[in-house]
């Protein structure tokens, strides 16, 4: 009996391996996490930049407030802090009114004055960390009244007095030094002068907060009351 011929079966198709793909929801979740992380990092960088800007004197600093009020700010290296009976003939303070340097051994009483006070003595008050506000002879009485009201609201360690040579200007002076470290001399620091066209409560407060009560021989402000 003749054998029947068998037709071989067709070859099986070889399937290529399938690529594994993340589910659509998982991919979207990863994308959102990456975006959120980037946003947090950007916010942290921005916050750090703002903090650095403020610490370095930017933003709403005393300098900006004074400038907006029309005041000119000067900061000069201190000229020493010797107590002397009188100044050398060739000595000149590096600001007017003076903000540092050799001065009388006797400070002026903390008060509001109707007559000029010797600058030689006022520098001693600055050395103790006080503020001195002086106004020229052409400053209106209404402005002097505003300055007086500002003084009486918070008078400790502050002197207010006329200084005719300032003409129509008002001058705020302070002497600042680094915070003292036990056993170390903080150094003479620097003098600070703001010359203003008049009274501005915001500018005066900014100057007081930024530069007041930080003298090289500082006292507790509560101990520097009017009349002492």
C-alpha positions in Angstrom: 0.0 0.0 0.0 1.5 3.4 -1.0 2.1 5.9 1.8 0.3 9.2 1.7 2.6 12.2 1.6 2.3 14.5 4.6 2.5 18.2 4.1 4.6 19.6 7.0 2.8 22.2 9.1 3.8 25.9 8.5 6.5 27.3 10.8 5.3 29.0 14.0 5.6 32.8 14.1 8.2 34.0 16.5 6.9 36.8 18.6 9.2 39.6 19.4 9.5 40.3 23.2 7.1 43.0 24.2 8.5 46.2 25.7 7.3 46.9 29.2 5.5 50.2 29.5 4.5 52.0 32.6 0.8 52.4 33.1 -0.4 55.9 32.0 -1.3 56.8 35.5 2.1 55.8 36.9 3.9 57.9 34.3 1.7 60.9 35.1 2.3 60.5 38.8 6.1 60.5 38.3 5.9 63.6 36.1 3.8 65.4 38.8 6.3 64.4 41.5 9.2 65.8 39.4 7.4 69.0 38.8 6.5 69.4 42.5 10.1 68.7 43.5 11.4 71.3 41.1 8.9 73.8 42.5 10.0 73.2 46.0 13.7 73.6 45.1 12.9 76.8 43.2 11.0 78.1 46.2 13.9 77.3 48.6 16.4 79.0 46.3 14.2 82.1 46.1 13.7 82.2 49.9 17.4 81.9 50.4 18.0 84.7 47.9 15.5 86.9 49.7 17.0 86.2 53.1 20.5 87.0 51.8 19.2 90.2 50.2 17.7 91.4 53.5 20.8 90.4 55.5 23.0 92.2 53.2 21.0 95.4 53.5 18.5 95.0 50.7 14.7 95.0 50.7 13.0 97.3 53.1 16.3 98.2 54.9 17.0 101.3 57.0 19.0 102.6 54.0 16.0 102.3 51.7 13.6 103.9 54.2 16.0 106.8 54.8 16.6 107.3 51.1 12.9 107.3 50.3 12.5 110.1 52.9 15.1 112.2 51.1 17.9 111.6 53.7 21.6 111.2 52.8 23.4 108.4 54.7 27.1 108.4 55.5 29.0 105.7 57.3 32.6 106.5 58.2 35.4 104.6 60.0 35.6 105.7 63.6 38.4 108.1 64.4 39.4 106.6 67.7 37.7 107.1 71.1 40.2 108.9 73.3 39.0 111.1 76.1 40.8 114.4 75.8 40.6 117.9 77.4 40.6 119.5 74.0 41.1 118.6 70.3 44.4 119.1 68.6 44.4 122.2 66.4 44.8 120.2 63.2 42.2 117.6 64.0 39.0 117.4 62.0 36.0 115.1 62.4 35.2 113.1 59.3 31.5 114.0 59.4 29.5 117.1 60.4 28.0 116.7 62.9 30.7 114.4 64.3 29.9 110.7 64.8 33.1 109.4 66.4 36.6 110.3 67.5 38.3 111.9 70.4 35.9 113.7 72.8 35.3 115.2 76.2 35.4 112.8 79.2 32.1 114.3 80.3 29.0 113.4 78.4 26.0 115.7 78.1 22.8 114.9 80.0 20.2 113.0 78.0 17.6 115.6 77.3 15.9 117.8 74.7 17.7 121.2 74.5 16.6 124.7 73.3 20.3 125.8 72.9 23.2 124.1 71.0 25.3 121.6 72.8 29.0 121.3 72.4 29.8 118.7 69.8 32.9 117.7 71.7 30.7 116.4 74.5 28.0 114.9 72.3 30.5 112.5 70.8 30.8 110.9 74.3 27.1 110.3 74.3 27.4 108.5 70.9 30.2 106.4 72.3 27.7 105.2 75.0 25.4 104.1 72.2 23.0 107.0 72.3 21.4 108.9 69.4 21.7 112.6 68.8 19.2 114.5 66.7 20.1 118.1 65.7 18.3 120.6 63.5 19.4 123.8 61.7 18.3 127.3 62.3 16.0 127.4 59.2 14.0 124.3 60.2 10.4 125.3 60.7 9.0 125.3 64.3 6.3 122.8 63.2 9.1 120.4 62.3 10.8 121.0 65.6 7.5 120.2 67.3 7.2 116.9 65.4 10.8 116.0 66.4 10.0 116.8 70.0 6.9 114.7 70.0 8.9 111.8 68.5 11.5 112.2 71.3 9.0 112.3 74.2 7.4 109.1 72.9 10.7 107.1 73.5 13.3 109.4 75.1 15.9 107.1 76.7 19.5 107.5 75.4 18.5 110.3 72.9 19.4 113.9 72.8 17.6 116.6 70.7 19.2 120.0 70.2 19.5 122.8 67.7 22.7 123.2 65.6 22.4 126.4 63.6 25.0 125.4 61.0 22.8 122.7 59.6 20.5 125.5 58.2 17.4 123.8 56.9 18.5 120.2 57.5 18.0 117.7 60.3 20.9 115.4 61.3 20.7 112.0 63.1 24.0 110.7 64.4 25.1 107.3 65.9 28.2 105.4 66.6 28.1 101.6 66.0 30.5 98.9 66.9 30.4 95.0 66.8 28.7 93.2 69.6 31.3 92.8 72.5 32.9 89.5 73.1 34.2 88.8 76.6 37.9 89.5 76.9 38.1 91.2 73.5 38.0 94.8 72.5 35.2 95.3 70.0 37.2 98.0 68.2 36.1 101.6 67.5 33.4 100.7 64.9 32.1 103.4 62.6 30.1 106.6 62.8 26.7 106.9 61.0 25.2 110.2 59.9 21.8 110.7 58.2 21.1 114.2 56.9 17.4 114.7 56.2 15.3 117.5 54.7 12.8 117.4 57.6 11.1 115.0 60.0 9.8 111.6 58.8 8.7 109.2 61.6 9.4 106.1 59.5 13.0 107.3 58.7 13.7 108.3 62.3 12.5 105.0 63.6 14.5 103.1 61.0 17.7 104.9 61.9 17.1 104.3 65.6 16.4 100.6 65.1 19.3 100.0 62.8 22.1 102.1 64.4 21.0 103.1 67.9 22.4 101.8 71.2 25.3 99.9 69.6 28.2 102.1 70.7 31.7 100.8 71.5 31.2 101.6 75.2 27.5 100.8 75.3 25.2 101.1 78.3 21.8 99.6 78.9 19.4 101.9 77.3 17.1 101.9 80.3 19.9 103.3 82.4 20.2 106.4 80.1 17.1 108.2 81.0 16.4 111.9 80.5 18.4 114.1 83.0 21.1 111.5 83.6 
